[in-house]
Amino acid sequence: MSVVKPKINGQFKDITLVEPQKVKLDKLSADYKPEEVKKAGKKKAHSFAGEVLEQSREALIEAHEKLWAAKKYGVLIILQGMDTAGKDGTIRHILSGVNPQGCRIQGFKVPTAEEHSHNFLWRYQKVVPARGELVVFNRSHYEDVLAVKVHPEYMEQLPEELSVKKDKKFWDARYEDINAFEKHLARNGIVILKFFLHISKDEQKNRLLERLTIPAKNWKISPADLKERQFWDKYTNAYQDLLSATSNQYAPWVVVPANDKKIARAIIANMIADAINDLDIDFPKLSAQETEALKAAKEQLEQE
């Protein structure tokens, strides 16, 4: 059975993972083509990124209208990243102006007792896109191989013999479940793009300090955020493992250099717009009878 695969613009192939492979994040820059940006000048690079973002946002608005009208495919965007990576700001900027009828932002908090009593994918399966919808998972099922891996006490209820303590291949099996889940969606017309917002540890420090220093941004930070920073290396290892195991042509990971927010947003908006525009969709065509009925209605309205 065939699957739907998102189109990847050639200029982003070097940051896109389309097959399982060993990933080392310290080998991937958190800055986008630093030499080119430095050569052009940061101000000029920012200006260009702003122009690309605006153009891509307009293209995304138009593409989404066709997606919503055709109701042939759905689109699932997954955003992951360390704390302060810029997930909320990315959503706010790239989806500005998109028709809210066919767009949904789905966040996931600490699982409820009911959710913990089911398999780990249960709460995600219920909110995947319908045909015509663009859905953004702000954090996702990947938290179950991230936060849960770093903090095993967050694990859902499992029989002891199936637990991570007893099963040496527990995480490999979980990656296999995720791949199967995403392939099932792709087989049913859901386009999947997964973005990891890649920031450096120094950049996270600067963003945390900004939130602590500027009163208007104090609400964005809590002691828990600072505590989680202590687990930076463990989260990095967990991300490397999942990126290595869950990159596929039908659900590629894009390791977005996100130290510069404007450039990161421009990349993401551009890639989503390209993926939708590559789909075989258009606005519905009216039948001759429907066209005639509209013509008659127009003439009647003009005579009032």
N, C-alpha and C positions, 0 to 999 in steps of 0.2 A: 504494500500500500504506500502510495507516494505521500510526501510531506511538503508543507509550504516552508520555504526558506527565505529569510529576509535578504534583500539586496544590500551588498556592502560596497560603498564607494571606494574606488581604488586608493584614494589618498589616505584612507583610514585602515588599510589592510595590515599595516605594521602594528596596530594596537588592537587588532581583532583576533580572537582565538576561535577557530572553527573546528578544532579537533582536540581530543585529549592529548596533552603534552605537559612536560615538566615546566612549571612556572616558578620563577624566582623574582619576587617583586623588587628586590634591590637591583635587579638588572634592567628594570623598566623605569624610565624617568617619570617623575610626577610633574614634570614641566614639559609642555608640548614643544618639540623641536627647539630646544633652548638656544642653539646657535643661530637659527633663522630669526627667532624673536629678538635676540640680542643684536643681530645685524640690522634688523629693521628698526629697532628702537621700541621699547615697551609701550610708549604712548601710541605709536603708529599701529603696533600689533593689537592693542586694546581697541583702537578705533576700527580696525579691520574686523576684529572678532565681533564687535557690536553690529557692524553692517551685515555680517554673515548671519548672526543671530536673528536680526530683524527680517532678512530675506527668508531665512529658513522657517521662521515663525509664520510668516504670511503663506509660505508654501504648505506648511503643516495645517493651517486653518482651512485652506482650499482642499487639501488631500483628505482631511478628516471629514469634510462635508460630503465628499464622494463616498467615503467609507461608510458613513452613517446612512446615506441615502440608498446605497446598493445593498447593504446588509448581507454581504456575501462572506466577508472575512471579519475576524476580530483581531485586535492587536493588544499584546501584553508587553508592557515595558516594566522591567525590573531594575530598581535602583538600590544599590548596596554601597556601603562605604563606612569607614571609621567615623566616630563622632566628629562633628564639625566639617565633614567632607563636602557638605553643601547640597544635600538631597532636597530639602524643603525649598531652598532658593531656586534650585534648578527647575523644580515643578512649577513654581510660581512664575518664572520668567518664560519658559518655553510653551506653557499652555495658556498664556494670556490671550484671550480672544477666541479660544476654541469653544465650539458649541457645547455647553454643559450637558445638553440632553444625551449626547453620545460619548461623554467622557466621565470617567470616574477615578478618583484617587482612593486607593485602599491601603490604609495603614494597619499594622498589626502590633498590638500591645502584648503584655504578658498574658499567656493563655489562661482562659477561665477554667474552672473545674470541669465543666462540660467538655471543653476542647481538649483538655488533658486526658480525658477518659476515652478519646478516640485516637486513631492513628495520626501521626504528625502532619499528614497532608490534608486531613479532613477539612480544616477551616479554610484552606486555600482553594480547594476544589470548588467550594460553594460560591466563590466570588470571581472566578475567571471571566474573561470577556464574553458577552453574547456577540452574535454576528452584528457587525456595525459599530461595536463599541471599541473605544480606546481606553484601556485600564492601566493605571500605573500602580504597581506594588511598591510602596515606600517602605522598604525592608520587605522580607518575603519568606518563603519556605526555606531560604538559605540560612535564616537565623537558627534553624534546627541542625545545621552543621557548623554553626559559628558560635553564637552565644552559648548554646547547649554544650558544645565541645569544650569551650573555655570554662564554663560553669556547669558541670554535670548535674548539679542539684536542680537545674531547670528542666531536666528530662521529664517527658510525659510518663504516665504510669505504664509499666511493662512487666510481664511475668519475669521473675528473676532469671530463668534460664535463657531469656531473650535479651537480657540487659547488656549494656556496654562492658560490664565487668566480666561477663561470662563469654561473650562472643568476640573473638579477636578480629573478626572481619566486619564488626558492627558498622563502622563508618563507610567502608567500601559498599556494603549493602545499602546504606542510606543514599549514597551517591547514585547507585544503580536505580533506586526507587525514584529519585528526582529526575534522572535522565528518562526513565520510562514515562513519568508523569508529563514531562515537557514534550516528549515525542508523541504521546497520545494527543496533546493539544494541537501540535503541528499537523498531525494526520487529520485533524478535524477543522482545519482552516484558521487556526490561530497563529498569527505571526508573532514570534518571540524575539525581543532584543533585550539583552541583559547588560547593564552598565555598572562597572565597579569604578567609583570615583576615587582615584588613586592620589592621596596626598602624602607628603612626607611627615615624619614625626615632628620636625621643626615647625612646619606650617601649622600642624595641629596645635602646638604650643602657642604660636602667635595668635591663633583664632580663639583659643581658650582665654588667653590673657586679655584680648580685646573685649570678650564678653564679661570678664571680671572687672575690667577697668572702666568701661562705659556704662553708666547707670541704666540707660535705655535698653541695654542688651543683657542686663543681669538676669532677666526672666528666662533667657535661653540656656542657662547653665545651672547645674545642681552639683552638690558634693559627689553624687554618684558618677557624674561625667569624669571628674578628676580621679576617682577611684578606678574607673575602667581604663584610664590611660596607663595605669600600672601594668595592665595586661597586654600592652601594645604588641610585644613579641609573640605572645600566644595567639592573638587575633591575626597577626600577619601570617603565622604558620597555618592557621585554619583557612584563611583566604587562599593561600598558595595551594593547599590541598584541594579545595573545592574548584578553583579555577582550572587546576590540572585535570580534574576528573569529570567536570560537567560542561566542557566546551564542545559544542557540536555545530554542524552546519545549520541544523534546524533551530538551534537555540544558542547562538554565539555569545561569548563574553567579550565586551569591549572594555579594555583597561584604559579608562579616560584619564589623561594627565590633568589633575584637578587642583593643583596649587594655584592656578589662575582661574577664578570662577567664571569670568567672561568667556575665556577660550573653551572651558569645559562645557558650558551651556551651548555655545555655538556648535560644537562638535555633536552633541546629543540631539539638538533640534534638527540639524542637517541630516543626521543618519535616520531619524524617525521619519522625516518628510520623504526622504529617498525611498525608504522601505515601503511606505504606503503608496507612493506614486508608481512604484514598480508593479503593483498588483493589477490584475485584470478587472478593473472596476470602472464604472461610470455612472452618471446620474440615470435613473430609470427612464426608459423611453415609453411614451404614451401610445396607446393603440389609436388607430384612425377614429374609432368610435369615441374614445375619451377626448381626443383633440377636437372633434366636432362639438362635443358637449360643452367643452370650455369656450369654444368660439361662440356658441349660442348664449352662454352665460354672460360673456363679455358684452355681446351686443345688447342683451337685455339690461345690463347694468348701465351701459352708456345711454340708454333711452330714458332712464329715470330722471 
